[in-house]
C-alpha cells in the first residue's frame, strides 16, 4: 500500500485540462468544416479564405490559453500566471498585427471571417467547458 502522501492510484489532476484541449480541437474542426461548407457555397473562394483565417485566429486564441495552462500545470502558480498573462499579451499583439496587415486586402470575405471567429470562440469555449465538466475525477474529502 502506497504511503498517504503518495499520488499513486489517484487520478491525474491534469486530466480535465487534457480533455478540454481535446474537446476544443474537435469543436474547432467541426465548426471549421461547417463554416467552410456554408461560406464556400455563399461566397466561393473568398469565403473559404475568410473561414480559414477566422478559424485560425479564434482557435489559436482559445486553445493556446488552455494548452499553456496544461503545459505549466506542474510548475508554481506564479509561473503559470506569468505564462498565461504573457501568452495573452503576445496573442493580442499578434492579433492586432494580423488584422492591420489583412485589413485592406480583398482576397477573403470579411463577414465570413467575423462570423467564423465568433462561432469558433463560442464552440471551442463550450467544448472546453464540457470537457472539464464531464471529467471523471476522484474526490477526497
MIDREN-941895 format. One line per 3 residues: number of its first residue (from 1); their letters; for each residue y, x, z of N, C-alpha, C. Coordinates in Angstrom, 3 decimals, padded with zeros to 6 digits. Layout:
# residues N
NUM = A = Y,X,Z,Y,X,Z,Y,X,Z ~ ...
***
This chain:
# residues 141
1 = XXX = -001.170,000.846,000.000,000.000,000.000,000.000,001.240,000.896,000.000 ~ 002.221,000.620,-000.944,003.406,001.470,-001.007,004.298,001.261,000.216 ~ 005.075,002.275,000.562,005.980,002.125,001.704,007.013,001.024,001.449
4 = XXX = 007.615,000.518,002.525,008.548,-000.596,002.406,009.785,-000.265,001.574 ~ 010.214,000.984,001.576,011.411,001.318,000.808,011.102,001.658,-000.656 ~ 009.880,001.513,-001.091,009.481,001.784,-002.465,009.725,000.541,-003.314
7 = XXX = 010.028,000.774,-004.590,010.251,-000.343,-005.505,009.040,-000.593,-006.397 ~ 007.934,000.075,-006.114,006.738,-000.164,-006.894,006.273,-001.603,-006.683 ~ 005.950,-002.245,-007.768,005.467,-003.611,-007.689,006.581,-004.651,-007.687
10 = XXX = 007.825,-004.218,-007.608,008.965,-005.143,-007.651,009.463,-005.169,-009.088 ~ 009.936,-006.313,-009.516,010.450,-006.439,-010.880,011.600,-005.474,-011.133 ~ 011.716,-005.042,-012.360,012.796,-004.164,-012.775,014.105,-004.951,-012.757
13 = XXX = 015.103,-004.518,-011.996,016.362,-005.266,-011.937,017.146,-005.212,-013.242 ~ 016.741,-004.349,-014.170,017.412,-004.288,-015.465,016.887,-005.337,-016.446 ~ 015.822,-006.025,-016.066,015.193,-006.976,-016.976,016.147,-008.070,-017.468
16 = XXX = 016.961,-008.684,-016.613,017.888,-009.696,-017.138,018.849,-009.139,-018.186 ~ 019.316,-007.911,-017.984,020.204,-007.300,-018.973,019.463,-007.005,-020.272 ~ 018.230,-006.557,-020.162,017.440,-006.300,-021.365,017.211,-007.584,-022.139
19 = XXX = 016.924,-008.660,-021.421,016.738,-009.955,-022.087,018.046,-010.449,-022.696 ~ 019.156,-010.202,-022.011,020.457,-010.621,-022.541,020.745,-009.924,-023.866 ~ 020.512,-008.622,-023.935,020.747,-007.885,-025.176,019.783,-008.358,-026.266
22 = XXX = 018.529,-008.575,-025.901,017.545,-009.042,-026.869,017.905,-010.425,-027.420 ~ 018.216,-011.348,-026.532,018.599,-012.697,-026.970,019.908,-012.658,-027.753 ~ 020.832,-011.787,-027.342,022.106,-011.667,-028.045,021.923,-011.208,-029.483
25 = XXX = 021.045,-010.215,-029.704,020.763,-009.748,-031.058,020.157,-010.872,-031.901 ~ 019.242,-011.607,-031.292,018.608,-012.701,-032.039,019.619,-013.782,-032.391 ~ 020.513,-014.087,-031.470,021.570,-015.061,-031.744,022.514,-014.561,-032.830
28 = XXX = 022.839,-013.269,-032.794,023.712,-012.686,-033.817,023.081,-012.785,-035.197 ~ 021.812,-012.447,-035.294,021.123,-012.515,-036.583,021.067,-013.965,-037.080 ~ 020.754,-014.895,-036.193,020.649,-016.297,-036.588,021.984,-016.846,-037.085
31 = XXX = 023.056,-016.618,-036.342,024.351,-017.163,-036.758,024.857,-016.456,-038.011 ~ 024.524,-015.196,-038.180,024.932,-014.482,-039.398,024.234,-015.062,-040.619 ~ 022.948,-015.349,-040.502,022.211,-015.921,-041.639,022.751,-017.301,-041.998
34 = XXX = 022.976,-018.135,-040.978,023.517,-019.473,-041.237,024.898,-019.382,-041.865 ~ 025.738,-018.521,-041.318,027.096,-018.370,-041.827,027.097,-017.793,-043.244 ~ 026.205,-016.851,-043.519,026.091,-016.318,-044.880,025.717,-017.407,-045.874
37 = XXX = 024.786,-018.259,-045.491,024.367,-019.343,-046.387,025.525,-020.305,-046.650 ~ 026.255,-020.654,-045.601,027.363,-021.614,-045.754,028.501,-021.002,-046.559 ~ 028.998,-019.850,-046.110,030.168,-019.260,-046.757,029.843,-018.630,-048.107
40 = XXX = 028.611,-018.205,-048.311,028.227,-017.735,-049.640,028.293,-018.861,-050.648 ~ 027.874,-020.063,-050.235,027.943,-021.219,-051.118,029.353,-021.745,-051.304 ~ 030.169,-021.671,-050.276,031.535,-022.201,-050.341,032.481,-021.255,-051.069
43 = XXX = 032.431,-019.967,-050.737,033.441,-019.034,-051.245,032.865,-017.881,-052.057 ~ 031.558,-017.842,-052.262,030.970,-016.784,-053.063,030.996,-015.431,-052.367 ~ 031.187,-014.373,-053.145,031.162,-013.021,-052.606,032.244,-012.758,-051.558
46 = XXX = 033.478,-013.249,-051.731,034.460,-013.056,-050.652,034.019,-013.715,-049.335 ~ 033.345,-014.829,-049.402,032.825,-015.482,-048.202,031.753,-014.643,-047.530 ~ 030.901,-014.036,-048.335,029.848,-013.169,-047.785,030.469,-011.968,-047.090
49 = XXX = 031.485,-011.355,-047.725,032.161,-010.223,-047.085,032.844,-010.639,-045.794 ~ 033.470,-011.793,-045.802,034.117,-012.288,-044.587,033.123,-012.490,-043.456 ~ 031.958,-013.028,-043.776,030.914,-013.243,-042.776,030.402,-011.905,-042.239
52 = XXX = 030.134,-010.966,-043.115,029.600,-009.675,-042.674,030.593,-008.930,-041.782 ~ 031.861,-008.951,-042.149,032.880,-008.295,-041.321,033.021,-009.037,-039.992 ~ 033.062,-010.357,-040.040,033.192,-011.154,-038.812,032.013,-010.987,-037.879
55 = XXX = 030.801,-010.939,-038.430,029.612,-010.750,-037.593,029.607,-009.361,-036.965 ~ 030.048,-008.362,-037.728,030.100,-007.003,-037.182,031.127,-006.912,-036.055 ~ 032.278,-007.504,-036.247,033.325,-007.453,-035.221,032.886,-008.220,-033.974
58 = XXX = 032.504,-009.475,-034.131,032.125,-010.301,-032.983,030.874,-009.805,-032.289 ~ 029.871,-009.451,-033.060,028.620,-008.985,-032.469,028.774,-007.666,-031.733 ~ 029.499,-006.736,-032.339,029.711,-005.441,-031.688,030.515,-005.604,-030.413
61 = XXX = 031.501,-006.470,-030.439,032.361,-006.632,-029.273,031.562,-007.119,-028.074 ~ 030.714,-008.097,-028.262,029.973,-008.674,-027.141,028.748,-007.836,-026.765 ~ 027.967,-007.449,-027.755,026.722,-006.736,-027.460,026.961,-005.340,-026.894
64 = XXX = 028.044,-004.697,-027.295,028.309,-003.361,-026.759,028.630,-003.405,-025.264 ~ 029.229,-004.494,-024.815,029.507,-004.622,-023.384,028.209,-004.738,-022.600 ~ 027.319,-005.619,-023.036,026.041,-005.775,-022.345,025.219,-004.488,-022.427
67 = XXX = 025.250,-003.828,-023.571,024.499,-002.580,-023.716,025.071,-001.477,-022.825 ~ 026.392,-001.434,-022.658,026.980,-000.403,-021.795,026.639,-000.647,-020.328 ~ 026.576,-001.903,-019.912,026.163,-002.206,-018.540,024.704,-001.828,-018.348
70 = XXX = 023.867,-002.144,-019.324,022.452,-001.777,-019.250,022.279,-000.259,-019.237 ~ 023.045,000.439,-020.065,022.952,001.898,-020.152,023.341,002.561,-018.827 ~ 024.300,002.000,-018.121,024.783,002.606,-016.872,024.191,001.940,-015.634
73 = XXX = 023.135,001.181,-015.788,022.580,000.435,-014.657,022.002,001.335,-013.568 ~ 021.635,002.550,-013.894,021.080,003.466,-012.890,022.116,004.443,-012.355 ~ 023.384,004.166,-012.600,024.451,005.039,-012.117,025.198,004.331,-010.988
76 = XXX = 026.258,004.952,-010.529,027.066,004.349,-009.466,027.887,003.204,-010.031 ~ 028.305,002.276,-009.176,029.168,001.186,-009.653,030.473,001.694,-010.274 ~ 031.021,002.788,-009.752,032.250,003.337,-010.327,032.037,003.827,-011.749
79 = XXX = 030.889,004.440,-012.006,030.585,004.906,-013.358,030.427,003.720,-014.301 ~ 029.714,002.702,-013.856,029.548,001.505,-014.680,030.896,000.878,-014.990 ~ 031.743,000.762,-013.992,033.073,000.187,-014.175,033.888,001.008,-015.175
82 = XXX = 033.846,002.323,-015.042,034.600,003.188,-015.948,034.098,003.060,-017.386 ~ 032.782,003.008,-017.558,032.220,002.887,-018.902,032.561,001.530,-019.515 ~ 032.445,000.459,-018.738,032.746,-000.875,-019.264,034.225,-000.997,-019.612
85 = XXX = 035.114,-000.574,-018.712,036.546,-000.658,-018.998,036.943,000.268,-020.147 ~ 036.393,001.471,-020.163,036.666,002.388,-021.272,036.166,001.831,-022.588 ~ 034.998,001.203,-022.560,034.455,000.579,-023.759,035.327,-000.562,-024.254
88 = XXX = 035.820,-001.377,-023.327,036.708,-002.471,-023.716,037.990,-001.933,-024.338 ~ 038.560,-000.906,-023.751,039.772,-000.318,-024.305,039.510,000.246,-025.703 ~ 038.407,000.965,-025.851,038.051,001.516,-027.153,037.827,000.416,-028.184
91 = XXX = 037.127,-000.652,-027.790,036.874,-001.757,-028.717,038.166,-002.446,-029.127 ~ 039.089,-002.631,-028.203,040.368,-003.259,-028.546,041.174,-002.398,-029.511 ~ 041.210,-001.097,-029.270,041.937,-000.197,-030.173,041.302,-000.219,-031.558
94 = XXX = 039.976,-000.134,-031.617,039.286,-000.174,-032.909,039.498,-001.511,-033.616 ~ 039.494,-002.606,-032.864,039.730,-003.920,-033.461,041.123,-004.000,-034.070 ~ 042.113,-003.499,-033.361,043.486,-003.511,-033.881,043.575,-002.666,-035.151
97 = XXX = 042.940,-001.512,-035.156,042.969,-000.640,-036.333,042.277,-001.312,-037.516 ~ 041.079,-001.866,-037.284,040.344,-002.517,-038.374,041.129,-003.697,-038.923 ~ 041.674,-004.515,-038.045,042.429,-005.685,-038.518,043.700,-005.264,-039.264
100 = XXX = 044.347,-004.187,-038.832,045.535,-003.696,-039.541,045.169,-003.168,-040.926 ~ 044.023,-002.523,-041.034,043.601,-001.967,-042.321,043.217,-003.068,-043.302 ~ 042.491,-004.084,-042.837,041.991,-005.112,-043.769,042.920,-006.316,-043.901
103 = XXX = 044.033,-006.326,-043.171,044.931,-007.486,-043.161,045.364,-007.927,-044.553 ~ 045.783,-007.021,-045.378,046.318,-007.375,-046.691,045.304,-007.293,-047.825 ~ 044.067,-006.967,-047.505,043.041,-006.868,-048.538,042.554,-008.263,-048.930
106 = XXX = 042.120,-008.394,-050.169,041.735,-009.711,-050.691,040.260,-009.815,-051.055 ~ 039.447,-008.816,-050.712,038.039,-008.852,-051.116,037.190,-009.752,-050.225 ~ 037.746,-010.234,-049.111,036.992,-011.085,-048.201,037.754,-012.387,-047.974
109 = XXX = 037.026,-013.410,-047.551,037.608,-014.723,-047.264,038.071,-014.731,-045.813 ~ 039.368,-014.898,-045.602,039.952,-014.796,-044.267,039.431,-015.872,-043.315 ~ 039.275,-017.081,-043.809,038.788,-018.173,-042.959,037.323,-017.938,-042.584
112 = XXX = 036.533,-017.435,-043.520,035.127,-017.129,-043.221,035.037,-016.083,-042.118 ~ 035.886,-015.071,-042.172,035.897,-014.039,-041.134,036.240,-014.652,-039.783 ~ 037.309,-015.441,-039.737,037.740,-016.030,-038.462,036.675,-016.939,-037.868
115 = XXX = 036.150,-017.850,-038.674,035.157,-018.804,-038.159,033.878,-018.079,-037.746 ~ 033.490,-017.060,-038.490,032.289,-016.302,-038.128,032.485,-015.551,-036.824 ~ 033.646,-014.925,-036.634,033.903,-014.219,-035.374,033.802,-015.180,-034.200
118 = XXX = 034.430,-016.339,-034.309,034.393,-017.318,-033.216,032.967,-017.800,-032.978 ~ 032.253,-018.142,-034.054,030.873,-018.625,-033.911,029.972,-017.555,-033.306 ~ 030.132,-016.318,-033.747,029.311,-015.225,-033.219,029.603,-015.020,-031.735
121 = XXX = 030.870,-015.022,-031.348,031.208,-014.841,-029.934,030.574,-015.923,-029.071 ~ 030.664,-017.167,-029.510,030.109,-018.276,-028.728,028.584,-018.185,-028.671 ~ 027.933,-017.989,-029.812,026.466,-017.985,-029.859,025.888,-016.779,-029.126
124 = XXX = 026.466,-015.601,-029.329,025.918,-014.402,-028.681,026.133,-014.471,-027.172 ~ 027.303,-014.900,-026.730,027.520,-015.049,-025.286,026.566,-016.076,-024.686 ~ 026.391,-017.205,-025.368,025.465,-018.222,-024.871,024.032,-017.684,-024.844
127 = XXX = 023.652,-016.921,-025.856,022.309,-016.339,-025.889,022.105,-015.358,-024.740 ~ 023.121,-014.540,-024.475,023.016,-013.589,-023.375,022.913,-014.303,-022.033 ~ 023.719,-015.332,-021.848,023.647,-016.105,-020.599,022.275,-016.733,-020.445
130 = XXX = 021.745,-017.283,-021.525,020.412,-017.894,-021.474,019.360,-016.848,-021.121 ~ 019.473,-015.653,-021.701,018.526,-014.587,-021.406,018.542,-014.194,-019.940 ~ 019.719,-014.128,-019.346,019.830,-013.775,-017.925,019.322,-014.917,-017.052
133 = XXX = 019.723,-016.148,-017.364,019.360,-017.293,-016.526,017.865,-017.585,-016.526 ~ 017.178,-017.278,-017.597,015.759,-017.607,-017.688,014.865,-016.424,-017.330 ~ 015.435,-015.356,-016.806,014.638,-014.194,-016.403,013.829,-014.535,-015.159
136 = XXX = 012.577,-014.173,-015.181,011.697,-014.356,-014.036,011.817,-013.129,-013.151 ~ 012.399,-013.301,-011.995,012.604,-012.178,-011.078,012.020,-012.527,-009.709 ~ 011.557,-011.508,-009.021,011.064,-011.704,-007.658,012.251,-011.803,-006.724
139 = XXX = 012.185,-012.694,-005.792,013.223,-012.835,-004.767,012.665,-012.383,-003.434 ~ 013.423,-011.545,-002.760,013.041,-011.068,-001.432,014.125,-011.513,-000.469 ~ 013.746,-012.302,000.508,014.727,-012.822,001.469,014.617,-012.093,002.785
***
